[in-house]
C-alpha cells in the first residue's frame, strides 16, 4: 500500500507546489495580487481555491496517518496567502516522508474508521481506492482547474509531472 499511495501523493503535492509558484509568478508579471486567487471558485457551492489546496493536503496526510496507524499533524485552515499554502504543502510532504514503509505492511486489511461512516469502517484497500485517492485527485484537479481558469499557463505535463522512464539494455 505504501508504494501505491505515498510516492504518488508526494509527487502530486510537489506538482501542486509548482503550480502555486507559477501562479505567484504569473500574477506578479501581470501586476496584481496573487493572493486574490485564494477566493476563486468554479461554482458558488464549491470550495474556494484555498480550501481545495487545504483539502488535498488533509486527504494526503490523513491517508498516510490512517494507513500507518499514527496521528496526523494538525493544520488549522488559516492560510491567507499563496506562500502560506505552499508552506502547508511542504509540511504535508514532510509528514508523508516521515512515515516508514514498514508501517504500511498490513494497511490493506487495516480497519479504517471515518467520521461519516457513523461507527462503520472500511478496509484500508477500499479506503484508498474508493475514497482517499479519488478525493485527493478531486481537490488537486479542482485547484489546477481554478488556476487554469484564472489564466495561469499550466499544461497537462504540469499536472501529471515526471515519470521514471526506463530504457531497454
mmCIF file of the C-alpha atoms, coordinates in Angstrom:
data_MODEL
# 
_entry.id   MODEL 
# 
loop_
_atom_site.group_PDB 
_atom_site.id 
_atom_site.type_symbol 
_atom_site.label_atom_id 
_atom_site.label_alt_id 
_atom_site.label_comp_id 
_atom_site.label_asym_id 
_atom_site.label_entity_id 
_atom_site.label_seq_id 
_atom_site.pdbx_PDB_ins_code 
_atom_site.Cartn_x 
_atom_site.Cartn_y 
_atom_site.Cartn_z 
_atom_site.occupancy 
_atom_site.B_iso_or_equiv 
_atom_site.pdbx_formal_charge 
_atom_site.auth_seq_id 
_atom_site.auth_comp_id 
_atom_site.auth_asym_id 
_atom_site.auth_atom_id 
_atom_site.pdbx_PDB_model_num 
ATOM 1   C CA . UNK A 1 1   ? 0.000   0.000  0.000   1.00 0.00 ? 1   UNK A CA 1 
ATOM 2   C CA . UNK A 1 2   ? 2.923   2.359  0.649   1.00 0.00 ? 2   UNK A CA 1 
ATOM 3   C CA . UNK A 1 3   ? 4.114   2.171  -2.953  1.00 0.00 ? 3   UNK A CA 1 
ATOM 4   C CA . UNK A 1 4   ? 0.581   2.696  -4.271  1.00 0.00 ? 4   UNK A CA 1 
ATOM 5   C CA . UNK A 1 5   ? -0.013  5.827  -2.215  1.00 0.00 ? 5   UNK A CA 1 
ATOM 6   C CA . UNK A 1 6   ? 2.820   7.762  -0.600  1.00 0.00 ? 6   UNK A CA 1 
ATOM 7   C CA . UNK A 1 7   ? 5.114   8.305  -3.606  1.00 0.00 ? 7   UNK A CA 1 
ATOM 8   C CA . UNK A 1 8   ? 2.198   9.425  -5.797  1.00 0.00 ? 8   UNK A CA 1 
ATOM 9   C CA . UNK A 1 9   ? 0.748   11.715 -3.131  1.00 0.00 ? 9   UNK A CA 1 
ATOM 10  C CA . UNK A 1 10  ? 4.181   13.274 -2.676  1.00 0.00 ? 10  UNK A CA 1 
ATOM 11  C CA . UNK A 1 11  ? 4.617   13.713 -6.422  1.00 0.00 ? 11  UNK A CA 1 
ATOM 12  C CA . UNK A 1 12  ? 1.238   15.400 -6.834  1.00 0.00 ? 12  UNK A CA 1 
ATOM 13  C CA . UNK A 1 13  ? 1.810   17.630 -3.813  1.00 0.00 ? 13  UNK A CA 1 
ATOM 14  C CA . UNK A 1 14  ? 5.124   18.616 -5.397  1.00 0.00 ? 14  UNK A CA 1 
ATOM 15  C CA . UNK A 1 15  ? 3.262   19.414 -8.616  1.00 0.00 ? 15  UNK A CA 1 
ATOM 16  C CA . UNK A 1 16  ? 0.742   21.449 -6.601  1.00 0.00 ? 16  UNK A CA 1 
ATOM 17  C CA . UNK A 1 17  ? 3.598   23.413 -5.049  1.00 0.00 ? 17  UNK A CA 1 
ATOM 18  C CA . UNK A 1 18  ? 4.926   24.123 -8.535  1.00 0.00 ? 18  UNK A CA 1 
ATOM 19  C CA . UNK A 1 19  ? 1.501   25.361 -9.644  1.00 0.00 ? 19  UNK A CA 1 
ATOM 20  C CA . UNK A 1 20  ? 1.359   27.687 -6.640  1.00 0.00 ? 20  UNK A CA 1 
ATOM 21  C CA . UNK A 1 21  ? 4.769   29.073 -7.570  1.00 0.00 ? 21  UNK A CA 1 
ATOM 22  C CA . UNK A 1 22  ? 3.696   29.506 -11.197 1.00 0.00 ? 22  UNK A CA 1 
ATOM 23  C CA . UNK A 1 23  ? 0.546   31.309 -10.050 1.00 0.00 ? 23  UNK A CA 1 
ATOM 24  C CA . UNK A 1 24  ? 2.603   33.738 -7.966  1.00 0.00 ? 24  UNK A CA 1 
ATOM 25  C CA . UNK A 1 25  ? 4.925   34.488 -10.882 1.00 0.00 ? 25  UNK A CA 1 
ATOM 26  C CA . UNK A 1 26  ? 2.004   34.806 -13.300 1.00 0.00 ? 26  UNK A CA 1 
ATOM 27  C CA . UNK A 1 27  ? 0.212   37.316 -11.044 1.00 0.00 ? 27  UNK A CA 1 
ATOM 28  C CA . UNK A 1 28  ? 3.389   39.318 -10.394 1.00 0.00 ? 28  UNK A CA 1 
ATOM 29  C CA . UNK A 1 29  ? 4.075   39.532 -14.128 1.00 0.00 ? 29  UNK A CA 1 
ATOM 30  C CA . UNK A 1 30  ? 0.553   40.881 -14.659 1.00 0.00 ? 30  UNK A CA 1 
ATOM 31  C CA . UNK A 1 31  ? 0.720   43.305 -11.755 1.00 0.00 ? 31  UNK A CA 1 
ATOM 32  C CA . UNK A 1 32  ? -1.986  42.017 -9.464  1.00 0.00 ? 32  UNK A CA 1 
ATOM 33  C CA . UNK A 1 33  ? -2.169  40.445 -6.029  1.00 0.00 ? 33  UNK A CA 1 
ATOM 34  C CA . UNK A 1 34  ? -1.731  36.690 -6.445  1.00 0.00 ? 34  UNK A CA 1 
ATOM 35  C CA . UNK A 1 35  ? -3.477  36.091 -3.132  1.00 0.00 ? 35  UNK A CA 1 
ATOM 36  C CA . UNK A 1 36  ? -6.755  37.121 -4.788  1.00 0.00 ? 36  UNK A CA 1 
ATOM 37  C CA . UNK A 1 37  ? -6.656  33.644 -6.359  1.00 0.00 ? 37  UNK A CA 1 
ATOM 38  C CA . UNK A 1 38  ? -7.383  32.117 -2.950  1.00 0.00 ? 38  UNK A CA 1 
ATOM 39  C CA . UNK A 1 39  ? -11.040 33.111 -3.304  1.00 0.00 ? 39  UNK A CA 1 
ATOM 40  C CA . UNK A 1 40  ? -11.549 31.715 -6.822  1.00 0.00 ? 40  UNK A CA 1 
ATOM 41  C CA . UNK A 1 41  ? -14.177 29.006 -7.167  1.00 0.00 ? 41  UNK A CA 1 
ATOM 42  C CA . UNK A 1 42  ? -15.737 27.124 -10.047 1.00 0.00 ? 42  UNK A CA 1 
ATOM 43  C CA . UNK A 1 43  ? -19.270 27.392 -8.701  1.00 0.00 ? 43  UNK A CA 1 
ATOM 44  C CA . UNK A 1 44  ? -20.777 29.085 -5.630  1.00 0.00 ? 44  UNK A CA 1 
ATOM 45  C CA . UNK A 1 45  ? -21.422 25.838 -3.742  1.00 0.00 ? 45  UNK A CA 1 
ATOM 46  C CA . UNK A 1 46  ? -17.860 24.574 -4.212  1.00 0.00 ? 46  UNK A CA 1 
ATOM 47  C CA . UNK A 1 47  ? -14.854 25.261 -2.003  1.00 0.00 ? 47  UNK A CA 1 
ATOM 48  C CA . UNK A 1 48  ? -12.662 28.201 -2.976  1.00 0.00 ? 48  UNK A CA 1 
ATOM 49  C CA . UNK A 1 49  ? -9.102  27.653 -4.173  1.00 0.00 ? 49  UNK A CA 1 
ATOM 50  C CA . UNK A 1 50  ? -7.534  27.903 -0.705  1.00 0.00 ? 50  UNK A CA 1 
ATOM 51  C CA . UNK A 1 51  ? -9.860  25.213 0.650   1.00 0.00 ? 51  UNK A CA 1 
ATOM 52  C CA . UNK A 1 52  ? -9.143  22.962 -2.359  1.00 0.00 ? 52  UNK A CA 1 
ATOM 53  C CA . UNK A 1 53  ? -5.430  23.069 -1.502  1.00 0.00 ? 53  UNK A CA 1 
ATOM 54  C CA . UNK A 1 54  ? -6.116  22.554 2.207   1.00 0.00 ? 54  UNK A CA 1 
ATOM 55  C CA . UNK A 1 55  ? -8.399  19.592 1.429   1.00 0.00 ? 55  UNK A CA 1 
ATOM 56  C CA . UNK A 1 56  ? -5.827  17.981 -0.843  1.00 0.00 ? 56  UNK A CA 1 
ATOM 57  C CA . UNK A 1 57  ? -3.248  18.280 1.940   1.00 0.00 ? 57  UNK A CA 1 
ATOM 58  C CA . UNK A 1 58  ? -5.674  16.973 4.563   1.00 0.00 ? 58  UNK A CA 1 
ATOM 59  C CA . UNK A 1 59  ? -6.634  13.995 2.428   1.00 0.00 ? 59  UNK A CA 1 
ATOM 60  C CA . UNK A 1 60  ? -2.980  13.110 1.817   1.00 0.00 ? 60  UNK A CA 1 
ATOM 61  C CA . UNK A 1 61  ? -1.904  13.386 5.452   1.00 0.00 ? 61  UNK A CA 1 
ATOM 62  C CA . UNK A 1 62  ? -4.969  11.506 6.730   1.00 0.00 ? 62  UNK A CA 1 
ATOM 63  C CA . UNK A 1 63  ? -4.438  8.700  4.226   1.00 0.00 ? 63  UNK A CA 1 
ATOM 64  C CA . UNK A 1 64  ? -0.860  8.327  5.402   1.00 0.00 ? 64  UNK A CA 1 
ATOM 65  C CA . UNK A 1 65  ? -1.740  8.566  9.082   1.00 0.00 ? 65  UNK A CA 1 
ATOM 66  C CA . UNK A 1 66  ? -4.674  6.157  8.923   1.00 0.00 ? 66  UNK A CA 1 
ATOM 67  C CA . UNK A 1 67  ? -2.785  3.500  6.987   1.00 0.00 ? 67  UNK A CA 1 
ATOM 68  C CA . UNK A 1 68  ? 0.370   3.843  9.084   1.00 0.00 ? 68  UNK A CA 1 
ATOM 69  C CA . UNK A 1 69  ? -1.565  3.846  12.355  1.00 0.00 ? 69  UNK A CA 1 
ATOM 70  C CA . UNK A 1 70  ? -0.270  7.230  13.580  1.00 0.00 ? 70  UNK A CA 1 
ATOM 71  C CA . UNK A 1 71  ? -1.843  10.558 14.415  1.00 0.00 ? 71  UNK A CA 1 
ATOM 72  C CA . UNK A 1 72  ? -1.956  13.141 11.656  1.00 0.00 ? 72  UNK A CA 1 
ATOM 73  C CA . UNK A 1 73  ? -0.482  16.548 12.419  1.00 0.00 ? 73  UNK A CA 1 
ATOM 74  C CA . UNK A 1 74  ? -2.915  19.380 12.990  1.00 0.00 ? 74  UNK A CA 1 
ATOM 75  C CA . UNK A 1 75  ? -3.038  22.034 10.305  1.00 0.00 ? 75  UNK A CA 1 
ATOM 76  C CA . UNK A 1 76  ? -5.659  24.664 11.098  1.00 0.00 ? 76  UNK A CA 1 
ATOM 77  C CA . UNK A 1 77  ? -7.145  26.206 7.973   1.00 0.00 ? 77  UNK A CA 1 
ATOM 78  C CA . UNK A 1 78  ? -5.661  29.663 8.476   1.00 0.00 ? 78  UNK A CA 1 
ATOM 79  C CA . UNK A 1 79  ? -3.685  30.211 5.267   1.00 0.00 ? 79  UNK A CA 1 
ATOM 80  C CA . UNK A 1 80  ? -4.256  33.652 3.748   1.00 0.00 ? 80  UNK A CA 1 
ATOM 81  C CA . UNK A 1 81  ? -1.568  33.730 1.035   1.00 0.00 ? 81  UNK A CA 1 
ATOM 82  C CA . UNK A 1 82  ? -0.194  31.512 -1.694  1.00 0.00 ? 82  UNK A CA 1 
ATOM 83  C CA . UNK A 1 83  ? 3.047   31.421 0.278   1.00 0.00 ? 83  UNK A CA 1 
ATOM 84  C CA . UNK A 1 84  ? 1.256   30.066 3.333   1.00 0.00 ? 84  UNK A CA 1 
ATOM 85  C CA . UNK A 1 85  ? -0.453  27.437 1.171   1.00 0.00 ? 85  UNK A CA 1 
ATOM 86  C CA . UNK A 1 86  ? 2.975   26.417 -0.123  1.00 0.00 ? 86  UNK A CA 1 
ATOM 87  C CA . UNK A 1 87  ? 4.124   26.043 3.495   1.00 0.00 ? 87  UNK A CA 1 
ATOM 88  C CA . UNK A 1 88  ? 1.159   23.763 4.177   1.00 0.00 ? 88  UNK A CA 1 
ATOM 89  C CA . UNK A 1 89  ? 2.014   21.643 1.156   1.00 0.00 ? 89  UNK A CA 1 
ATOM 90  C CA . UNK A 1 90  ? 5.624   21.417 2.388   1.00 0.00 ? 90  UNK A CA 1 
ATOM 91  C CA . UNK A 1 91  ? 4.505   20.368 5.891   1.00 0.00 ? 91  UNK A CA 1 
ATOM 92  C CA . UNK A 1 92  ? 2.250   17.702 4.412   1.00 0.00 ? 92  UNK A CA 1 
ATOM 93  C CA . UNK A 1 93  ? 5.058   16.349 2.239   1.00 0.00 ? 93  UNK A CA 1 
ATOM 94  C CA . UNK A 1 94  ? 7.397   16.293 5.241   1.00 0.00 ? 94  UNK A CA 1 
ATOM 95  C CA . UNK A 1 95  ? 4.851   14.329 7.253   1.00 0.00 ? 95  UNK A CA 1 
ATOM 96  C CA . UNK A 1 96  ? 4.412   11.793 4.451   1.00 0.00 ? 96  UNK A CA 1 
ATOM 97  C CA . UNK A 1 97  ? 8.195   11.466 4.159   1.00 0.00 ? 97  UNK A CA 1 
ATOM 98  C CA . UNK A 1 98  ? 8.382   10.678 7.875   1.00 0.00 ? 98  UNK A CA 1 
ATOM 99  C CA . UNK A 1 99  ? 6.161   7.606  7.550   1.00 0.00 ? 99  UNK A CA 1 
ATOM 100 C CA . UNK A 1 100 ? 8.169   4.376  7.462   1.00 0.00 ? 100 UNK A CA 1 
ATOM 101 C CA . UNK A 1 101 ? 7.352   1.950  4.660   1.00 0.00 ? 101 UNK A CA 1 
ATOM 102 C CA . UNK A 1 102 ? 7.004   -0.941 7.116   1.00 0.00 ? 102 UNK A CA 1 
ATOM 103 C CA . UNK A 1 103 ? 4.142   0.852  8.890   1.00 0.00 ? 103 UNK A CA 1 
ATOM 104 C CA . UNK A 1 104 ? 2.062   0.048  5.792   1.00 0.00 ? 104 UNK A CA 1 
ATOM 105 C CA . UNK A 1 105 ? 2.687   -3.722 5.842   1.00 0.00 ? 105 UNK A CA 1 
ATOM 106 C CA . UNK A 1 106 ? -0.874  -4.575 6.941   1.00 0.00 ? 106 UNK A CA 1 
ATOM 107 C CA . UNK A 1 107 ? -2.514  -1.416 5.601   1.00 0.00 ? 107 UNK A CA 1 
ATOM 108 C CA . UNK A 1 108 ? -4.703  -3.175 3.014   1.00 0.00 ? 108 UNK A CA 1 
ATOM 109 C CA . UNK A 1 109 ? -6.567  -5.089 5.717   1.00 0.00 ? 109 UNK A CA 1 
ATOM 110 C CA . UNK A 1 110 ? -6.467  -2.423 8.438   1.00 0.00 ? 110 UNK A CA 1 
ATOM 111 C CA . UNK A 1 111 ? -9.858  -1.176 9.619   1.00 0.00 ? 111 UNK A CA 1 
ATOM 112 C CA . UNK A 1 112 ? -10.304 2.488  8.767   1.00 0.00 ? 112 UNK A CA 1 
ATOM 113 C CA . UNK A 1 113 ? -12.995 4.382  10.646  1.00 0.00 ? 113 UNK A CA 1 
ATOM 114 C CA . UNK A 1 114 ? -14.209 7.588  9.055   1.00 0.00 ? 114 UNK A CA 1 
ATOM 115 C CA . UNK A 1 115 ? -16.427 10.081 10.876  1.00 0.00 ? 115 UNK A CA 1 
ATOM 116 C CA . UNK A 1 116 ? -19.161 9.987  8.235   1.00 0.00 ? 116 UNK A CA 1 
ATOM 117 C CA . UNK A 1 117 ? -19.439 6.168  8.410   1.00 0.00 ? 117 UNK A CA 1 
ATOM 118 C CA . UNK A 1 118 ? -21.204 6.531  11.778  1.00 0.00 ? 118 UNK A CA 1 
ATOM 119 C CA . UNK A 1 119 ? -19.336 3.759  13.565  1.00 0.00 ? 119 UNK A CA 1 
ATOM 120 C CA . UNK A 1 120 ? -18.748 1.658  10.456  1.00 0.00 ? 120 UNK A CA 1 
ATOM 121 C CA . UNK A 1 121 ? -15.394 1.008  8.854   1.00 0.00 ? 121 UNK A CA 1 
ATOM 122 C CA . UNK A 1 122 ? -13.792 0.081  5.550   1.00 0.00 ? 122 UNK A CA 1 
ATOM 123 C CA . UNK A 1 123 ? -10.620 -1.882 4.986   1.00 0.00 ? 123 UNK A CA 1 
ATOM 124 C CA . UNK A 1 124 ? -7.515  0.036  4.015   1.00 0.00 ? 124 UNK A CA 1 
ATOM 125 C CA . UNK A 1 125 ? -7.507  -1.079 0.383   1.00 0.00 ? 125 UNK A CA 1 
ATOM 126 C CA . UNK A 1 126 ? -11.126 0.033  -0.044  1.00 0.00 ? 126 UNK A CA 1 
ATOM 127 C CA . UNK A 1 127 ? -10.410 3.312  1.745   1.00 0.00 ? 127 UNK A CA 1 
ATOM 128 C CA . UNK A 1 128 ? -7.553  4.061  -0.647  1.00 0.00 ? 128 UNK A CA 1 
ATOM 129 C CA . UNK A 1 129 ? -9.287  3.152  -3.905  1.00 0.00 ? 129 UNK A CA 1 
ATOM 130 C CA . UNK A 1 130 ? -12.892 4.145  -3.197  1.00 0.00 ? 130 UNK A CA 1 
ATOM 131 C CA . UNK A 1 131 ? -12.388 7.303  -1.144  1.00 0.00 ? 131 UNK A CA 1 
ATOM 132 C CA . UNK A 1 132 ? -8.959  8.724  -0.331  1.00 0.00 ? 132 UNK A CA 1 
ATOM 133 C CA . UNK A 1 133 ? -7.279  8.781  -3.751  1.00 0.00 ? 133 UNK A CA 1 
ATOM 134 C CA . UNK A 1 134 ? -10.422 9.916  -5.628  1.00 0.00 ? 134 UNK A CA 1 
ATOM 135 C CA . UNK A 1 135 ? -10.935 12.654 -3.025  1.00 0.00 ? 135 UNK A CA 1 
ATOM 136 C CA . UNK A 1 136 ? -7.289  13.726 -3.252  1.00 0.00 ? 136 UNK A CA 1 
ATOM 137 C CA . UNK A 1 137 ? -7.429  13.908 -7.050  1.00 0.00 ? 137 UNK A CA 1 
ATOM 138 C CA . UNK A 1 138 ? -10.761 15.762 -6.935  1.00 0.00 ? 138 UNK A CA 1 
ATOM 139 C CA . UNK A 1 139 ? -9.212  18.553 -4.870  1.00 0.00 ? 139 UNK A CA 1 
ATOM 140 C CA . UNK A 1 140 ? -5.905  18.716 -6.753  1.00 0.00 ? 140 UNK A CA 1 
ATOM 141 C CA . UNK A 1 141 ? -7.702  18.699 -10.110 1.00 0.00 ? 141 UNK A CA 1 
ATOM 142 C CA . UNK A 1 142 ? -10.062 21.438 -8.969  1.00 0.00 ? 142 UNK A CA 1 
ATOM 143 C CA . UNK A 1 143 ? -7.136  23.547 -7.735  1.00 0.00 ? 143 UNK A CA 1 
ATOM 144 C CA . UNK A 1 144 ? -5.430  23.034 -11.107 1.00 0.00 ? 144 UNK A CA 1 
ATOM 145 C CA . UNK A 1 145 ? -8.640  23.946 -12.963 1.00 0.00 ? 145 UNK A CA 1 
ATOM 146 C CA . UNK A 1 146 ? -9.092  27.123 -10.928 1.00 0.00 ? 146 UNK A CA 1 
ATOM 147 C CA . UNK A 1 147 ? -5.588  28.275 -11.801 1.00 0.00 ? 147 UNK A CA 1 
ATOM 148 C CA . UNK A 1 148 ? -6.138  27.464 -15.471 1.00 0.00 ? 148 UNK A CA 1 
ATOM 149 C CA . UNK A 1 149 ? -9.474  29.300 -15.400 1.00 0.00 ? 149 UNK A CA 1 
ATOM 150 C CA . UNK A 1 150 ? -7.664  32.342 -13.993 1.00 0.00 ? 150 UNK A CA 1 
ATOM 151 C CA . UNK A 1 151 ? -5.199  32.202 -16.892 1.00 0.00 ? 151 UNK A CA 1 
ATOM 152 C CA . UNK A 1 152 ? -2.141  30.640 -15.254 1.00 0.00 ? 152 UNK A CA 1 
ATOM 153 C CA . UNK A 1 153 ? -0.228  28.870 -18.016 1.00 0.00 ? 153 UNK A CA 1 
ATOM 154 C CA . UNK A 1 154 ? -0.147  25.259 -16.852 1.00 0.00 ? 154 UNK A CA 1 
ATOM 155 C CA . UNK A 1 155 ? -0.281  22.321 -19.207 1.00 0.00 ? 155 UNK A CA 1 
ATOM 156 C CA . UNK A 1 156 ? -1.115  18.668 -18.860 1.00 0.00 ? 156 UNK A CA 1 
ATOM 157 C CA . UNK A 1 157 ? 2.525   17.912 -18.183 1.00 0.00 ? 157 UNK A CA 1 
ATOM 158 C CA . UNK A 1 158 ? 2.470   20.259 -15.186 1.00 0.00 ? 158 UNK A CA 1 
ATOM 159 C CA . UNK A 1 159 ? -0.452  18.255 -13.811 1.00 0.00 ? 159 UNK A CA 1 
ATOM 160 C CA . UNK A 1 160 ? 0.966   14.776 -14.433 1.00 0.00 ? 160 UNK A CA 1 
ATOM 161 C CA . UNK A 1 161 ? 4.588   15.546 -13.596 1.00 0.00 ? 161 UNK A CA 1 
ATOM 162 C CA . UNK A 1 162 ? 7.509   13.284 -14.410 1.00 0.00 ? 162 UNK A CA 1 
ATOM 163 C CA . UNK A 1 163 ? 7.853   9.538  -14.650 1.00 0.00 ? 163 UNK A CA 1 
ATOM 164 C CA . UNK A 1 164 ? 10.763  7.189  -14.069 1.00 0.00 ? 164 UNK A CA 1 
ATOM 165 C CA . UNK A 1 165 ? 11.461  6.300  -17.693 1.00 0.00 ? 165 UNK A CA 1 
ATOM 166 C CA . UNK A 1 166 ? 13.279  3.008  -18.212 1.00 0.00 ? 166 UNK A CA 1 
ATOM 167 C CA . UNK A 1 167 ? 15.402  2.005  -21.195 1.00 0.00 ? 167 UNK A CA 1 
ATOM 168 C CA . UNK A 1 168 ? 15.942  -1.464 -22.596 1.00 0.00 ? 168 UNK A CA 1 
ATOM 169 C CA . UNK A 1 169 ? 19.509  -2.583 -22.161 1.00 0.00 ? 169 UNK A CA 1 
# 
